[in-house]
Amino acid sequence: MDNGNRVCRFNPVKEEFLKEPTKPFEIDPNDSIYDILKKMEKISFQGRTLAQALSIWEKMLLDDVIIFFGLAGAMVPAGMRKIIVYLIKERFIDCLVSTGANLFHDIHEIRGKYHYLGNPNVNDILLRKCKIDRIYDTFASEEEFIDTDNFIISLCEKFEQKRFYSTREFLYLLGKELDEFKEEGILNTAYRYNIPIYCPAIGDSSIGIALTEGKRKGKVDIKFDVIKDVYETAYLTSLKKSGVIYIGGGIPKNFIQQTEVTAPFLGFKTSGHSYAIQFTMDAPHWGGLSGCTFSEAQSWGKISLDAKMITCYCDATIALPIVVTALAQKKIKRNKVIQFKDLDKEEFKII
C-alpha cells in the first residue's frame, strides 16, 4: 500500500496468487464427459472440485496403492448399484466398506426386485396404508422387503451356526450364494472378483433385522467378530500406500479413516492415506464426520500430510455417474493390483 491509497504493487508473493486465470467454459458438442471434466479444471466452485476428483482418482489408479471405497447413503435404491459393480470389475477400487442398508438393497435387486420412481410430496400416511416405504423420491414395497428378509434367513440357514464371522467372511458367503443369480450386484460381483467387503454396523440394517428374526424363529444364530474387521482393515492399509474415496460419510468413512490410527498400535507402519476423495453434502462446521474436511483428518494422522485430496460438495447421484463414466472413457488399466489370496492367514500376492 502507498500512503494509505488502495494501490498494491506487484511482488513475488502476489504474483503467486494471480498466477493462472480461470478459463470460460466453451461448449463443444463433440466433447466426451472426460473432455468436459478436464475443461472444468479451469472453472470455479464445485465444478472445479468435481474435475479435481477425477484427476486425483486417475493418479490413484496409475500409482501403486490400495484403494478403499466408503459407501454411505441410500445409493443402491437411488440407482448407483451398477456403478459400484463396474468399479469392482475394473478394479478401480480394492476394498469396499458399506452400510448394511446398501447391501440389503443390493440383495433385493439381485433377486429381481425393484425400487420405484416416486414423489417426495406424496401423502406418507397413504403410503403407510399401502405398505409402501419411501426414500425421498423413491418407493419400495414393504411386502417385498419382508420377502427379501426371509430370503436372507434362508441363505443363512446354510451357514455354520454359533460361530463368529468377520463381516467380510459373512458377506463373502452371501455373495457366493447369490452367484447363481444372473443379475450382477455388489455382493455377487465382489465374490466373483474376490474383493473384500466390510460392514462394521451390519446390525443397523435390514440384514440385521433378518438375522434377528431368524434367531427368534430358531433358524439361524450368526455371530459377528467386528474386531477382526478392525484388525484386517488396519493390516490392509499397511501393505502399501492407500487411497480413499467416500460417498457421503458416516460409519463407512470413519471405519476406513481409523485404519491409519489403528495400524501403529498393531505394529503396522503407515503414514496416513496418500489420496483422498469425498463426495458429500454435509458441511464441516456441524462437527460431524460426514462433513469433516481432510485437513482436519490430517491432525489425527488419518490423512498423509502431503496427500492429494479433494472434497466435492455435490450429490453423489450427480457426481458418481459423471466421474466414473469419465474414468471409463479414459480406459485406464492398473499396472499393479493387490490380489487377496487368504485374508484369514494374511497371505497376499501382488501382481
N, C-alpha and C positions, 0 to 999 in steps of 0.2 A: 504494500500500500504506500502511496506517496502523499504525505501531508494530509492524511485523512480522506483524500479523494479515493473513490472506488475504482481505482486503476491498479491492476496487478500485472507486473511484468513477468514474462515467461522465465522459468528457471527449470533446471533438470527435473525437479520433483513434479512440478506442474505438468511438464511435457509427458511424464509417465501416465498421468491421469487422462490426458487428452491424446492418447496415442492412436486409437483406432475408432473411426466413426461408425455409427450404425449405417446399415445399407437398406434402403427401402425395398420391400419385397415386391418382386416383379412376377406377374402371372405368366406362366408358360404352360399351355395345355398339354405339352408333351412330357412334363416333369413326372417322374415316379415319386412315390411317397418318400423314398430315400433322398431324392434330389430336393424335394420340398423342405425336409428337415435340415439338410445341410445349408440351405439358404436361410433358414430360420435362425441359424447360429449368429447371424448379423442383425437380428431384430432384438426386441426387448421383452421384458416381463416373462410370463410363463411360456411363451413361445420359444424363447431362447433356452430356458431350462429344459424344455422337452427335447430340444435338439441336443443339448449337452448330455442329457440322459442317454440318448442314442450313442453319442461319441464315447462316453465312458463305458457303456456296455460293449461296444466294439473293442475297446482297449482291453477289457477283461477277457474277451474271447480270444484275443491274439496273444495274451500273456499266459504264463504257466500258473494258473490259480485254480482253487476250488470255489465254486460259485454256490452260495446259499440263496434260496428264494423263500421269502416270507409271504404267506398268502392269508390275508385277513379280509373281513367284509364279505358280503353275500355275492361273491364273484361268480360262482357256478350258476346260481339262479339268474344272474344278470347276463349270462351268455358267454362267459370267459373260459369255459371248460376246455374247449379245443385249442385255445391259445396255450394253455398250460401243457396240454398234450403235445403240441408242436415243440415247445421249449424242451420237454423231456426227450422227445425223439431225436431232435437235432443236437442234443447235449449242450444247449445254451444255458442250462442250469445243471448242477450236480447233486444237490440235496434240497428237498422241499420240506418246509415246516409250515403246517397249515392249521387252521381252526378245524375242529371236528365237524362243524356245520357244513363247510365246503365239501368235505369228504362224504358226508351223508348225502348231500345233494348230488354229488358225483355218482354215488351208487344208484341213486334214484334214476338218473338219466341213463346210466349204463344199462339199466333194466328196460329201457324204452319208455320210461315215464317222462313227463314234461313239467316245465314251469311255463306259465302263460302270460301273455301281454295283458296288462291290467291298467287301472286308473287310480292315481293316488287320491282322487277326490270322491271315491265311491263311498257308499254308506257301509261302514265297517260292521255295524250291528246286523245288517242284512247278510254280509259275508259270513258272520258267525253262524247265523241261522242256516246258511247253505253249506257250512263246513268247508269254507274256503279261507286259506291263510294268505295274508298279504305281506309282501316285502316291498314297500313303497309302491312302485307301479307294476309289480309282478305278482301274479296269483299262483296258488298251488292247491291241489286237492288234499285236504287233511286225511280223507279216507285212503288216498293213495300213499300218503306219507306213512300212515299206520301199517299199510301193507308192506312198505319198504322196511319198517321197523321189524316186522315179523320175518321178512326175508333175511335180514341181518342175523336174527336169532337162529334161523335155520342153518345159516352158514357156520355160525359159531358153535353149533352143536357138534360139528365135525372136528373141532379143535380139542387139543388136550386140555382138560379142565383142572381147576385148582392149582395152576402153576402161574408163575409171574412172567409176563411178557413185557418186553420193552414195547413202546407203541410202534416202533419200526417193525419189529417181528410180527406183531398183530396185524398191521396194515399190509405187510408183505403177504401174509396168509390170506387176507381178504382179497388182495389183488390176484393171487393165484386162483382162488375160487371164481373170481369174476373174469378170468381169462377165457372162459368158454363163450362169453358174450361177444358178438360181432362188433357192437358199438364200442369205440375207443373212449375210455375215460382216463382220469388221472391215475386211479389205483391200478387198473389192469395194465396200463401202459408203463407205469413205474415198475411193475412186476416184470414185464417183458424185457425192459431195458436195465433192470437191476439198479434202479435209482432209489435211495433210501428216502422214506417219508416219515417225519416225526409229527406227533400231535400231542404236545405237552398238556393240553387241557381237554383231553378226549371225553371226559365226563361231562363237559359243558357243551353238549350237542345231542342230537337225536341218536347218535351211536351209543352214547352213554345211557340215554333213556331206554334204548332197545336192550342193552346188556342188563340194565336194572330189571326190566320187565321179564327178561329171560331167566334171571336168577330167581325172581319171585315165583315163577312158574316151575322152578326146579329143572330147567332145561340147560342152562349154561352157568358157569361160575368162572369167569375170566378175571384175572387179577393183573394189575399193571405195576411194573417197576420203572417209574418215571425217573428215578435217579440214574438208572442205566442210560436213559436218553441223554441226561446231562453229561455223563461221562463220555459217551460216544461222540456227541457233537463237539465237545471240547477237544477230544482227540483228533477229530476230523480237521478242525481249524488249525491244528498244529502241523499238519502234514506238509503244507506249502503255503504260499501267500493265499489270502482269501478275499473274495469279493461278496458283497451282499446286495440284494435287490428286494425292496419291501413294497408290497402292495398294501397300503394302509399301515397299520402299526399293530397295536395290541400285543397279545401273547406271542404270536409268531416272531414279531420283531424283537421283543425283549429276549426271547429264548435264544435267538441267533446272536444278539448283541452280547449276551452274558457268556458265550463261549470263550471270548477273549479274556474275561475276568476269571473264569473257572480254570482255564488251562494251566496257568502258572501254579495253582495250588495242587495240581495233579502231576507236576513235574514236566509239563509240556512247555516248549518255548514258543511264544507268539509275540507279536508287536502291534496288534490291532489290525482290523480289516483294512486291506490296501485299496479297495474300491468300494464305493457305496452309492447306491441309487435309491431314492424313495419317491413314490407317488402317493401323495396324501392330500386330504382336505383340511387337516387339523392344524391349528396354529400352536406355536411353541409356548405362548405366554400363559396358557392354562396349566402348564406344568405336567401334562400327560405325555406318556411316551410316544403316542401316535403322532404327536406334533413336534416331538423333541428333535432339535437340529443335530446334525452330525458333529458340528463343532462342540456342542455340549457333551456328546458322547466321547469326544477326544479327552475330556477331563477325567473320564473313567478308565481310559485306556482301551476302550472298545473299538475305536477307530484310530488307525495309524495317524501320526502327526503329519505325515506327508501324503495322506491318502488323496486320491482323485475322487471327489464326491459331489453330489448334486441332489437337492430336494426340489421336486417339481410339484407345485401346488395345483393339482389337477385331478379330476375324477378319473379313476383308473380305467373305467369303461371307455373313456376317451383316449387316454394315454397308451394303454396296452395294445389295442389293435393297430395303432399308428406306428409305435416304435417297433413292435415285433414284425410287422409287415416290412418295415424298412430294413430290419436285420435280415429278413428272408430274401429281400431283393439284393442285398449285398452278397449273399451266398458265402458267408464266412464258414470255413471249416477249421475246427480247432486242431492244433498240432499235437497237443498233449491233453488227454482227459484221464481222470482217475477212474480206475475200474475197482468196484467194491467186491472183492473176492469173498471175504468172510469177515464181516464186521464183528461177529462174536469172538473171533480169535485174533482180531486186529491185524489181519493179513490183507495187505493192499498191493496192487500191482499198477505201475504206471506204464502206459503205452504211448 
